[in-house]
């Protein structure tokens, strides 16, 4: 066991306990802990500890500039896995709080930031789908990476970018791109994920724009 935990302050603990039960330390499900155990085996190659003295834990939302200057790749990946593990457990509670508004007026995004360390553009169409799919995408990428020599290290090096967009959508995009590459080797005729996935649209988009986006995906699915 990696012994991974997420440390929550009293406000976070009260919020989470009210939503999902009486708890002070948030556990990590086994299939995410398996990823953390594999990550620990590549700790030195990925920069070791820079920001944390011990194991990384979620302190809250971290900005892109902070990740670039004060964290190692190892710590960034560790925090991403931890965050997706928490999202897996509390996704429905976050979605229930998501009112479709911008982050500072959206209790769903505020809970997401406290529990996972991620933020997102929840005022865009498809935000709830991103919340639901992101943890499963990581698990799928990890399972696929185990099938080839050196695949797990390649996953950590290619599907995570400490200097990239740290929002949930940005992290998920990299996982989807890695997933496409891995699956493409096994199934060369598989369509690119962006061709058969709906792009986020603003809440106030015109009906014709929404229909056009669904039509684009439908045509791509028929073509492939």
N, C-alpha and C positions, 0 to 999 in steps of 0.2 A: 504494500500500500504506500502511496506517496504521502499520505497524511495531509492532503491538501484541504485547506479550509478557507472560507471567506470571512474576514473579520468585519463585523458590522458595529457601528456605533449605536447608542441607545435609541436614537430616533429611527434608524433603519430597522433595528431589531423589533421595536414596537410596531412599525408599519408591517413588516413581514409576518410577525406573530399574529397580528390582527387578521391578516389575509389568509395565511396558510397553516397556522398552528403555533404552538408554544416552542420556540427555538431561539437559541442565542448564537450558535455556530451553524453555518449552512454547509451541509455535506456535499460531496461531489459524487454523482452516480458512477457506477463501476466503469461503464464504457468510456466516460470522459477521464476517469482516473487512469485507465489503461493508456490513454494518449499522454497524460502527464508523466507516467512512468517511462514511456518511450522517449519523451522529451528530455527527461533527466539524464538519459544515457548520452545525449548530445549536448549537454549543458556547456561544456568548455568550448566546443566548436562554434556555439552560437553566442559566445560572449560572456557566459557566466553571470555573476551577480554584479550589478552596478548600483542600482537604486536601493535594493533590499539587502539587508544583512542576512536574513534567513530566506525562507520560501516566499515567493511573491504572493500577495493577497490584494484583493480589490479594495482600494482606498476611496474610490469615487471616479468620476470622469477625468481622464487625462487628455490634455490637448496635444495636437500633432507636434508642436514645437518641443514640448516636454519629452515626448517619446523619443524624438530625434536626438536630444542633447543628454538626457539623464537616464536612459534605460538601455539595456542590451536587447539584442534580438531574442535571446532566451526569455527574458522577463516579459517582453511584449507578447510572445507566443503563449507563454504561461498564462498571462492575464486574459488573453483572448479565449483560450480553452476554458478557463475558470468562468469567464463571463457567459460563454455559450452554454456551459453546464447549468448555470443559474437560470439562464433564459429557458432552457429545456424544462426546468422545474416550475418556473413561475410565469410562463408564457401566457396562460389563460388569464391570470390575474392582471398582467400588464395590458393585455388586449381589452379586458373589461374596463380598464381605466382610460384607455385611449379614446379621446374625444375628437380626434382628427384635426386638432389645432397645432400651432407651433409649440416648440418645446417649453417655453416659459408660461404657456397657458394650458399645458397638457399634463395632467397627473399621471398618465400612462408613461410618457417619456421621462418624467421626473422619477418614477419608480424604476424604470429601466436603467437610468443613470446610477441610482443608488445601489441597485442590486447587482448589476452586471458591469458597470463602468463604461457602458456604451451610450451613445446618443444616436438619434436618427431623425429623419425628416418625416415625421408621422402624419403631416398634413398632406402627404401625397398619396395618390391611389396605389393600393397594393401594399401599404405599410404592414398590415396585419399578416399578409402572406410571407413577407420577409421575416417577421418575428417567428412565424411557425416553422419555416423551412431551414433557417440558418443552422440550428444545432444538428439537425439530421444531415445537412450537407457536410459538416465537419466529420461526423461519424462515417459517412460514406467515403469521403476522401481518405480517411485514415485506413479503413478496411481495404480499400483499393490499393493504397500505397504498400501494404504489407505483402502484396502479391509479387513484387519484383525486388531484386537486390538493390539496396540503397534507396528504396522508395520512400521510406519514412523520413530520412534526412532530406530528401528532395521535396517532400511535402512541406517540411518546416522552412526550407529555404525559398520555395517558390510560391507558396500559398499564403504567406504572411509578409507584410511589408511595414516595418516600424516607421518608415518615413512617408508612408502613403496616407490615404484618407482613413482616419481611425473610427469613423462612424460605422454603425452596424452594416449599412448598405455597402460601404467600401470594403469592409472585411469580407463580407459575404461574396462580393463580386470576385475577389481573388480565389476564394474557395471554389466557386462555380467554374472559373476558368481552369483551375487545376483539375477539377472533376471532369471537365470536357476533354482535356488532354489525355487523362488516364483512360477514360472510356473510349476515346477515339482510337487508341491503340488496339483495344479489344474489339471495338465495333466501328470500323472506318466509315460506315455509312450513317452513323449517328449525326443528327443535325447539331449545329452550334447552339448552345443554350440560349443565347440572346435572340436567335431567330424564332424560337418557340416559347419565349417567355414574355409576359406583358411588361412593358416599361412603366415606371411610376409616372403618374399624371397628376397635375394639381387638382385639388378638390373642385375648383371653379372652372375646369376645362369644359369646352363646348361638347354637347352630345355627339356631334359629328367626329370630334377628335377621339372620343372614347370608342365609338363604333369602328373608326379607322384602325385604331390600335388592335382591337380584337380581330378585325378582318386580316390585318397583317400576320398575326400569329396563326390564324386559321389557314391562310394560304400557304404559309411555311410548312405547317403540319401536313397539309395535303400534298405539297411538293415533295417533301422528304418521305 
